[in-house]
């Protein structure tokens, strides 16, 4: 199985001197796209694999993360709420 993960979007949010970095990745496996989000803040990081297979939806979720200043600690709860 051959996969190729590529960074397609990067954004940074800052609040009260705390910097949060967001990464949106596209991975194509067996001709099926898969979008993942990573959230980093200091030494803390959360990777959310295979959030969706739709690019437009992935970009909207990514922008929600940035606007909401979602932290690595809350990222899993937030994605569960969005996808439920």
C-alpha positions as CSV (number, residue, x, y, z in Angstrom):
1,X,0.0,0.0,0.0
2,X,1.6,3.3,-1.2
3,X,0.6,6.6,0.5
4,X,1.8,10.1,0.0
5,X,1.1,12.6,2.8
6,X,1.4,16.3,1.8
7,X,1.0,19.5,3.8
8,X,-1.6,21.6,2.1
9,X,-2.4,24.3,4.6
10,X,-0.6,25.9,7.5
11,X,-1.9,28.6,9.9
12,X,-1.0,30.1,13.2
13,X,-3.2,31.6,15.9
14,X,-2.0,33.5,18.9
15,X,-3.8,34.6,22.1
16,X,-2.2,36.1,25.2
17,X,1.2,35.2,23.9
18,X,0.4,31.5,23.3
19,X,1.1,30.4,19.8
20,X,-0.9,27.5,18.3
21,X,0.1,26.1,14.9
22,X,-2.3,24.2,12.7
23,X,-1.5,21.8,9.8
24,X,-3.8,20.3,7.2
25,X,-2.5,17.2,5.4
26,X,-3.8,15.3,2.4
27,X,-2.9,11.6,2.1
28,X,-3.9,9.6,-0.9
29,X,-4.1,5.9,-0.4
30,X,-5.4,3.6,-3.0
31,X,-6.8,6.6,-5.0
32,X,-8.9,7.7,-2.0
33,X,-8.0,11.1,-0.4
34,X,-7.8,11.4,3.3
35,X,-7.4,14.7,5.2
36,X,-5.8,14.9,8.6
37,X,-5.3,17.9,11.0
38,X,-2.4,18.4,13.4
39,X,-2.4,21.0,16.2
40,X,0.8,22.1,18.0
41,X,1.3,24.4,21.0
42,X,4.7,24.4,22.7
43,X,5.7,20.8,23.4
44,X,2.1,19.6,23.1
45,X,0.8,18.1,19.8
46,X,-2.3,16.2,18.6
47,X,-2.7,14.5,15.2
48,X,-6.2,13.7,14.0
49,X,-5.9,11.3,11.1
50,X,-8.5,10.7,8.4
51,X,-10.9,13.5,9.5
52,X,-12.7,13.4,6.2
53,X,-12.2,12.4,2.5
54,X,-13.7,15.7,1.2
55,X,-11.3,18.6,0.7
56,X,-13.8,21.4,1.1
57,X,-15.1,19.9,4.4
58,X,-11.5,19.5,5.6
59,X,-10.7,23.1,4.8
60,X,-13.8,24.3,6.7
61,X,-13.0,22.2,9.8
62,X,-9.4,23.5,9.6
63,X,-10.6,27.1,9.5
64,X,-12.9,26.4,12.5
65,X,-9.9,25.1,14.4
66,X,-7.9,28.2,13.7
67,X,-10.8,30.7,14.4
68,X,-11.7,28.9,17.6
69,X,-8.0,28.7,18.7
70,X,-8.5,25.0,19.4
71,X,-5.6,23.6,21.5
72,X,-4.0,20.1,21.3
73,X,-5.7,19.3,24.6
74,X,-9.2,20.0,23.3
75,X,-8.7,19.0,19.6
76,X,-10.1,15.5,20.0
77,X,-13.2,16.6,21.8
78,X,-13.8,19.4,19.2
79,X,-13.5,17.1,16.2
80,X,-15.9,14.6,17.8
81,X,-18.4,17.4,18.3
82,X,-18.0,18.6,14.7
83,X,-18.3,15.2,13.2
84,X,-21.2,14.0,15.4
